[in-house]
């Protein structure tokens, strides 16, 4: 299995080097040159989550031995998760929740970011490296803490996380500011997620940044890194296995997934699952008020010429969805020239338009809906009142999309990806359940626990007592200079 770039198909590298590098030097994203042979749903019904992960990842990461993958998987999916199922499913009246928030930081990013450090360390050993791997990460809220947790004190690595100063939830910010580890750094940016992501992507080819890298290699923990994306394929199969084993569907039946997404990585992992044999009818892209993806799916035009709106679902407050590039590459028949032109149009003009035949291919699988803040709050309130299930705002956006999709007459089983613990957004969830209140931060978290009877996850409960370690804030124009300074610092360590 070789990997190429969405902007340069003359490039061919093995999987472990794609994991190490993160982003191709010309700015493209690494993609498999071909997909591994299909996995039959009937073969996975008795797999544990760990066995399923080894089965799927072995096909994509063929230059890792099965033993290496098994060791990485075993180290990742252990008691750090509060359930042996890792990603359990929960039956609702009109669908199924796939709970992806049982890891150490209470968000779906844990599923990939507990595994990526092990994959990267294994790749490091394969190439006999002695350099420091500098992990540059932009976050809209959840990736930051999950990456900091996953890479804390991992040998030969250093991680720097950039997050928007305004827009992340109080709990998300506190998680990052109190991060443990001697190799971690956290910087707030006076801008939004797109500004953070832009500086991280530009750093890999910036001459001044590269000149500062002495025995330092830059990589990423964002889903632009294929090693972050591939572990997410596994839980789509896991959900399907659970539905078959609980007799909600017959093996071979098509199902649909509803995915709250901003950077398009989580839903793209579902498309990869479909490409290797999972019977998926539709992937429903659920957006919040920043509905650039919904508009794209409906019109074929991607435009960032719109207001950026901070919402109660901040992990989706994104206008430039990096992983969409991988889908465009596949839908174009692997045309790097077209993808490069579209990405250049986006950079220069803030928009691009996709040929209609490409959009027809995309719409065979993808459908988009969006929810405003009122609809989001209503879904949180409705689900709690009707089924005593408490969800976070991102999951609520997806629940709204589920109901919009079902209004079209869709009758197949549907799985909603529940991406974070409601306690990460306690004030918003509490307001939706009980009406507006003055309670914020930890007071809101404790009150939400009292109202719902749910236990606060241990990793969140301890935050109130942890000291702030990182409080630096920079202007967005200073991003590349801050990265250069970080590279110089690591070069002298």
N, C-alpha and C positions, 0 to 999 in steps of 0.2 A: 504494500500500500504506500503510494507516494502522494505527496501533497504539492499543490501548485498555488499560485496566487490569482486572486480575482482580477488582477490588473497586469499579470505577466505569466502566461501559460508556458513560457519557455523555462520557467523555474520548476525544478523537481527536487524535492527534499523528503527524507523519511519523516515519519510522524514525530519522533522524539526531538528532531531539530525544529519542527514547527512549534512544538510545545515550548522549547527553550527560547525561541526567537519572539514568539507572540504575534508580531505584526511584520509583514513583508517590508523590505526596505523602501520600496517605491510607494508604500501606503496601502497596498492591497491586503486582503485577508486570506489566510490559508484555508484551502478547501481540499477534500479528498479528490484525487483525479478520477476515481470511480468509487462506487459504494460497495461495501462487502456483500457477499451472498446473502440472500434473504433468510430471515429467522422465522420459522413457522410458529405461530402462537401456540400450537398444540405441544411444542417442545419445551415451553417455559412454565407450564402450569404448576410444576412441583419445585421450581427454583426458589431459593431464598433470595432476598434482595442482593446479597453479596454474590451469589452464584450467577444471578442475572446480569449483574454489572460486569463480571469477568467474561461472560459469554458475549456480550455486546461490545465491550471495549476491545476485546481480543481481535475482532474483525477490523476495527478502525485503527488500532495501534499495533500493527502487525510486526513492527521491529522491536517491540517489547515482547519478552517471552511470557507465556501464560503464567509462569511462576511469578514473574515480576509484577504482572498486573494483579495477581491474586494477593501478593503481599501488600501492594498499594491499597487495594480495596479493603483488605482486612484492617489495615491501620487507620483507614478513614471512617469506615462504618462500624463503629463499636459503641462503647458506653457513652461517647460524646452525645449520642442521640438518646432521647428519653423514651424511645420505644424500639423494640427489636424489629418491628416492621420497617423502620427508617422513615418510610413515607406511607402511612396508613390511609385507607379510604374510609369515608363516612357517608352513609346513605341519607339522602334527603328525599322529600316527597317528589321533587321534580328533577332529580339528578343525583350526582355523586360528587362529594368534595374529595380532592386529593390533597391531603394535608402535608405540606412541604416545609413546615416550620418547626420540626422537632429536634433540630440541631442546636449547637452551642450558642448561636446568636439569634435564634428564633425567626429565621427567614430562609426562603428557598435557596438562597445563594450558598448556604452551608453544604448542600448536597454535592455541589461541584468543588467548593473551596476547601473542604476537608480532604479532598482527593488530589487536587491540582498540585499542592506542594510535594506530595509523594511522587507523582508522575514527573515533576520537574527535577526532583532530586535524583531519581533513577536516570533520567536523560543526562543529567550532569555527569554522573558516574560513567555512563556509556561513552561519552566523549572525552573522559579523562581531563576535565577542565580544572583550572585552578582560579579562574576569575570569580569575582562576586557577581551574582545575578541580581540586578536592581529591578525590582518589580514596581512599575509605575501604574497606579490605579486611580481612575476617576470613579466617583460614586454619586448616585442620586440618593443614597441613604443606606441601603442594605449591603451592597457589595463591599463597601469600605470595612465595616466591622468584621464581616465574614472572612475577607482577605487578611486583615490584620490578625485575626484569630488563627487562621490556617497557617500563616507564614511566621508567626511569632517564634523567634529563636531557631528557625530552621537553618542548619548550617549552610554557609556560602550564599545566603540570600539577604537582601535588605529590601524592605517594602516602604514605599511612600504613597500615601493616600491623599487625594485632593477632593474636597467636597464643597458644594455651594454653601456660603455662610448663611444665607437665608433660603429656606425651602425644605431642609431635612427636618424630621420631627425632633422634639426635645430628646427623646430616648435614643434615637439614632445618633444624634450629635454627642450625647454623653457616652455612648458606647465607644465612639471613636476617640474622644478626648481622653478617655481613661484606659486606652488599650495597653496591654502588657507586652513585654518583649524588648530586648536590647537592640533589635535590628529594625524597629518600626519608627515611622515618622508620619505625622498627620498635619495637613495644612488646609485651612479654610480659604476659599476663593470668593472675592467680591464679584460674583457672577452666578450663572446657573450651571447645571450639569453639562450642557453642551460646551460651555467654555472650558470646563475641567477636562472633558473628553478630548477637545481639540488640542489642548496643550500636550496631553499624553501622546496622542497620535503623531503630532508634529515633532516631538522630541526624538523619535527614532531615526529621523533623517536630518535633524538640525545640525549644521556644521559645528556650532559652538558647543552644543551639548556633547556631540560625539568626540570633539577634541578634548573634552574634560574627562572622558572615560578611559582611564588607565587601569587595565586589568578589571574592568567593569563591563558587563553586558546588560543591555536593557531588555526587559521583557514586560509582560502585562498579566494581570489577574482578571481583567475585564473579559467579557464574553467575546471580544475580538480575538482572544487566545483560543485556539481550537481545543486545547486541553481543558478549558473552562466549559466549553460548549458541549463536548461529547458526553460527559457524565450525566448531563441533563436528559439525554435520550433515554436513559435507563428507566426513569420513573414513568414514562408513557407506557412502556411495556409492563411495568409493575402494576399500574392501574388496570390495564386490560386483564392481566392475570387475575387480579382480585375480583373483577366483575364476572369473569367466567367461573371462578371457583365458588363464588357466592350465588351462582345460578341466575344472575341478573341478565346475562346474555349467553348465547351459545358460541362456542369457539368458532371463529371465522366471521362472526357478525361484524359489520362496520359500526364504529362509534365515532362521536365527535368530541373535541376538547375545546373548552373555552379558556383562553389564556389572557390574563391581564399583563400587558407588555408595553414597555416604552422603548427599549433598545433593541427589541425584536429577537433577542437571543433565545428566550424561553420558548417562544412559539416556533422558532426555526428548528430547535431540537425536536419538536413534534414532527416537523416535516422530514427531518432525517430519519425519525422512527418509521414514518410512512414509507420512505424510500427503501428501507431494509425489511419491509414485510408486515408492519403493523397495519391492520385494517382500519384506517382512518378515513371517514367520509369528509368531514370538514374540520378545519382549524379556525376557530372564531377569535379574531383579534379584538380584545376589549380595551378601549382607550378611555381616558378621562377627558376633562375639558380641553386638554392639549391633544386634540384628536387628529394629528397630522397623518397617522397611519390609516385611520378610518377613511379620511378624505382621499388618501392615495388609492386605497383599494376600490373606492367608489368611482374615482375619476381618472385614474392613471397618471395624475399629476401630483408630484411631491413638492410641497412648498412650505418653506419656513417663514414666509412673509405673513406673519400672524403674531398676535400678542402671546407672550409667554406667561402662563397663569399658574402661580403656586396653588396647589390643591391639598386636600386632606390625604391624597394618595401620592406622596412626593416621589416615590421610586419610579413613577411613570411620567413625571414632569420633564419630558424630553422632547426636543423638536428634531434632532438629528439621530436617527436610529441606525447605528452602525451595521448591525447584522442584516439589515435589509439588502445590503450589498451582496451578501452570499446568495440570497434568493434571486436577485436580479441576474447574477452570474449563471445560475442554473436555468432560469427561465429564458435566458438569451441563447441557450445552447453553448454555454461556456465561451462567451465572446468577450475577451478582456478589453478590446478596443471600445466596444459599446459601453461596458461598465466604466471604463476610465473616463469616457466622455460624459456619462451621466453624473459621475462623482465630481468631475471638474465643473460641470454646469451648476451643481449644487453649491460648490465652494465659491464660484464666481458670481452667481446670480441669485442664490437662495432657492432654486427650484430646478426640477427636471421633469420631463414628460417621457413616459415609457410607450413604445410602439404597441398598438392595440393587440397584435397577435401575442405579444408577451403577456399583456394583461389578461388575455383569455386563459392562458396557461395558469397564471397565478390564481385567477378566480375559480378555477376548477377545484381548488382546495381551500383557499382563504376567503373569509368573509369578515367585514369589520362593523362594529357597533361602538357607540360611545355613551357615557353617562355623565350628566352634570352633577354638581355637588348635592343638589336636592335629591336626585335619584339615588345617588350613592348612600346618603344618610337613610333614605327610605328602605333600601335593601337591608341595611344593618338592622334597622328597627323591625322590619317585617319578619326576617328570619328568626330573630330572637323571640318575638311575640308568638309566632306560629310553631316554631320547632325547638325553641330554647337552645339555639346554636348561635354562638357569638363569632362574628367574623371581622376582619380588619377592612379598611376602606378599599384596598386593592382587590380583595376578593369580592367585595360588594360591587365594584365596577363590573367584574366578570359575571356575577349573578344577574345583574341588569342585562348584560349581553345575552346570557342564557335565555332569559324570558323573551327578549326581542327575537331571538333566533327561533324559539319554539312557537312564536306567533305565526311564523311562515308555514307551519304545518309539519315541521321536522319531528319525527317520531322515534329516531334512534336513541340509544342510551347516550347521555352526555355527561362528561366529567369536567368539573370546574377546578382549575388549579388554584388552591388556596395558598398564597405565597408568603404570608407573614402572620405572626401572632398578633391578635388584637391589642395586646399590651404594649406593643411598640408604638401604638397610636391611640393611647388610652383616652386622651381628652376628646378626640374626634368621635371615638366609639361611644364614650359615655354620653356625650351630647346627643348622639343619634338615638341612644336607648332611653335616656331620661329627660331630654330637653336641655337647653343651654344652661351651663353652670359656670361658676368662676373657678372651678377646680382645674389645676394644670399640673403638669409634670408628675412627680411622684404621688402627690395627693390624688390626682386623677387615677393613677395606676392602682392605688390601694382601694379607692372607691369602686373602680370597675371590678375588682376582685370581690368586694363585698356584694355588689349588685348581682353579679353573675354566678357567684359561688366557685369560680375558677381560680386555680392556684397560679400565682405569678411565676413564670419560668425562672429558674434559679439564676441564670445569667443576667436577667433583667432586675431581679430583686436585689442583687448585690450592688448595683450601680450607685445607689444613693450614698454608699459608704466609701466608694473608691475615689482617690484623689485625681484631680485634673492633671494630666501630663502634657497635653498639647493644646496651645491656645493661639498659635500663630495664624495671622490672616494676611493675605496678599491681594493686590489688585490683579485682575485677570491679565493685564498687560505684562505683569511680572512673572508669569508662569514659567516660561522657558528659562528665564534667568534663575528662578528658584530651583528648577530641575538641574541646571548646569552646576549650581552651587552644591546640590546634593551629590552629584556625580564626583565633583572635586573632593568633597568630604569622604565619600566612600573610597576614592582612589588613594587617599592618604591613610586609610585605616590599616 
